[in-house]
Amino acid sequence: MFLFSASARKHLLGALLAGLALRLFFVWRFPTTAGDTAIYEELARNWLDHFVYGLTIKGQLVPADLRAPGYPAFLASIYLFFGRSQMAIMLAQVFVDLGTCLLTALLAAALVPEPWRRRVAIPALWLAATCPILANYAAVPLAEVLSTFLTTAVMLWLVKAAGAADASPLARGDSRTVWAGWLVAGLLVGLGTLVRPEAPLLLVAAGIVMLVHWRKRVNWPKLLRAGALLAAGFVLPLLPWAARNWITLHKVQFLAARYAEMPGEFVSHGFFAWTKTWLWRYRDCYTVVWKYDDQPINMDDIPSSAFDTPEERERVAKLIAAYNEVTEATPEFDRVFAQLAAERTARHPLRTYLWVPLLRSASIWLTPRVALLPVSGNLWPLHREWDEDRTDLLVTLFFGALGFFYIGLALVGLYAGLRHRAEWRTGFPVGLAFFLMFLVVRTAFLTQVETPEPRYVNECFPIVLVLGALAWILPNRKRAA
């Protein structure tokens, strides 16, 4: 493997040491927890102690499917071998994340023709190792690190399998390498689904690309073979989880509960439909969505974009005032929110179905990623933030600039790849098409979830970094080719 060659060894060692130091810095200096941390940890403990995958509700242990079992299984294995310590979890995640750095380099190499592999793999390795956006999540017990690792592994196998199939002398792509590649990719998607239930979006993206890439009749056997192997590999890891849900909860559930609800728990569909007509800023998740059904909501925290008229604002104010008296979601409240959502969508359908999703896309990609750090993340008004907490403002600006930097570098790399696409044997590289389609599909999906959290695109960042590494094929092109 070229990463272990004498010429690349110093880069491999240097990048991994830098990545280790950065992740240990976050673990030792800024360890933290999140809202889901306690749920994951309790699921893991109950699984180990009582052999029940569930939560304690009102003193009774209740089986649950509100979270897929992959990350709790990861925690349970750490508890079993290293003790019940959050530090042990975070240190384990440090090494998983370093594995993601290696996979990112291998993915960059697999994407490009042979003469460019070392040229893009080493920058990809350094970009991944030194990326604070990825490294920061090693310091919190959440599923992002493990999910990002599996997503990157899936992409690597998809790119390799597609390349091997195109290189096959037979139309079917009929070789053991190709068969194994599609099957392993499917298995990894299945495992990823047990960590985060939106992992099948990888198959959606791959399926769209394969249908276009192999649309000619001569390639249909190849398409059917790849699809069947991906599907078989995907389903296999999910069967035990689905069987458990059928036996224990008496329902068909291959993923996880759609709204992370306990069995029989009321889901506020109407409230979520209403917030989808206006909510796009991450901070509104804290002040409105995550308070609903638990804490009072301050009417002043709801932005003016949530109301079309003063009369509508007054209706919402009365509804919020009634809710604040009980701080509990009820079907009565939900019906009113559903009516408000229907009225707002009828007045401005493009707002609900286009403009708000576009704003959510910008929010999840460009919001400064400081949620795990002890800073407010506030930027405006700039002069006040500068006067009151200069360090807070500078850290927020730094992480905000990082997001623009990585996306800008990826666009440069994409330009480089498209400019030299004729030098890929397949014309337009199918791996690049996988990348772009996954970014589009995942972003579109995330605009429809209840809370547009920036951490949900962490799984996309290794792909962004690989695209950024393609920028290194622009200089000295003649020598590289």
C-alpha positions, 0 to 999 in steps of 0.5 A, a space after each residue: 500500500 502506497 501510504 506505507 511506502 518509504 516516501 509516504 511514511 513520514 506523511 502518514 506518521 506526521 498526520 496521524 500524530 497531529 490528528 491524535 494530538 488534536 483529538 486528545 486536546 479536545 478530549 482533555 480540554 473540552 470533554 462534554 455530553 449532549 442530549 442523546 448521551 444519557 439515552 445511549 449510555 442507559 441503553 448500553 447499561 441496561 443491555 449489559 446489566 439486564 439483557 434488555 434493550 430499553 429505558 427505565 420509565 417511572 421505575 420500570 425497565 421498558 423495551 424500546 426502539 427509539 434508537 438503533 442499537 449500533 452505538 449502544 452496542 459500541 458503548 456496551 463493548 467499551 464498558 465490558 472491556 474498559 469499565 464504565 467511563 466516559 473517558 474510555 468512550 472518548 479515547 476509543 472514539 479518538 482511534 475510530 476517528 483516526 481510522 476515518 482519516 486513513 479511510 479518507 486518504 484511501 478513498 481519495 486514492 481510489 477515486 483518481 487514476 494511478 498517477 494522481 493517487 499519492 498526490 491526492 491521498 496525502 493532502 486528504 490524510 492531512 486535511 482529515 487529521 487536522 479537521 477540528 470539525 471532525 476531531 471535536 466529536 471524539 470528545 462527546 459520547 454521540 454516534 457521529 464518530 462511528 457513523 462517519 467512519 462507516 459512511 467513509 468505509 461504504 464510499 470506499 467500497 462503492 468506488 472500488 466496486 464500481 471501478 472494478 465493474 467498469 474495468 471488467 472485460 465482461 458486461 456483467 462485471 463478473 468477478 469475485 472482486 466485484 461481487 465482494 465489493 458490492 456485498 461488503 458495501 451493502 453490509 457496511 450500509 446495514 451496519 451503519 443503519 444500526 448506528 444512524 437510521 438515515 444510512 440507507 441514503 447511501 444506497 439511494 445515492 448509489 442507486 441513482 448513479 448506477 441507474 444512469 451510469 449503466 443505463 445501456 441494455 448491455 450493462 443491465 446484468 451488471 446493474 442487477 447483480 450490483 443491486 442484488 448484492 447491495 440489497 442482500 448485504 444491507 438487509 443481513 445486519 438488520 435482520 436480528 434487530 427487526 426480529 427483536 422488534 417483532 418479538 418484543 414490541 410486536 411491530 415491523 421495525 428495521 430502523 428506529 422510531 421515526 420521532 425517537 418516541 417510546 412505544 405508545 408515546 404521543 408524537 406532535 405531528 402538527 407542531 412539527 408541521 408548523 415549525 417546518 413552515 418557518 424554522 431554519 436557524 439552529 438556535 431556534 431548536 434550543 429556544 422552541 423545538 427542544 423546549 416543547 413538551 418539557 419547558 415553557 416557551 418564550 414568545 419573544 424567542 419565536 422569530 417574526 418569520 413564523 407569523 404572516 399577520 399580527 392576527 396570526 401572531 396573536 393566535 400563536 401567542 394565545 396557544 403558547 400561553 395555554 401551553 406554558 400553563 401545562 408544558 405538555 404536548 396534547 392532541 388539542 394543542 397539536 390540532 391547532 398547530 396543524 391548522 396553522 401549518 396548513 394555513 401557512 402552507 396554503 398561503 405560501 407553498 414555495 416557502 414551506 417546500 422550497 425556501 425554508 428547506 434551502 435556508 435549512 441547507 445553508 444553516 446545517 452547512 454554514 453554521 459555526 460548529 461550536 455546539 460542543 465548545 463552551 462558547 455561545 456561538 453568537 456573532 451579532 451585533 458584532 461590536 457588542 460581542 467583541 466588547 463582551 467576550 472577544 475570545 467567544 467571538 473569535 472562536 466562533 468566527 474561526 469555526 465559521 470560517 473553517 466551514 467556508 474554507 472546506 466547502 470552498 476547497 471542495 469546489 476548487 477540487 471539484 473544478 479540478 476533477 471536472 476539468 480533467 475528467 477525460 483522463 478518467 477511463 470512464 469519462 466522468 468518474 462514477 466515484 465523483 458522481 457517488 460523492 455529489 449525489 450523496 451530498 445532494 440526497 443527504 442534504 435534501 433529507 436533512 432539510 425535512 427532519 424536525 431540527 436542522 442540526 449541523 452535526 448531521 452533515 458530519 458524515 459528509 465531511 470526509 467526502 468534502 475533504 476528498 473533493 478538496 484534496 483533488 485541488 492538488 491535481 491542478 498544479 504541476 499537472 504535466 508532471 503528475 500525468 
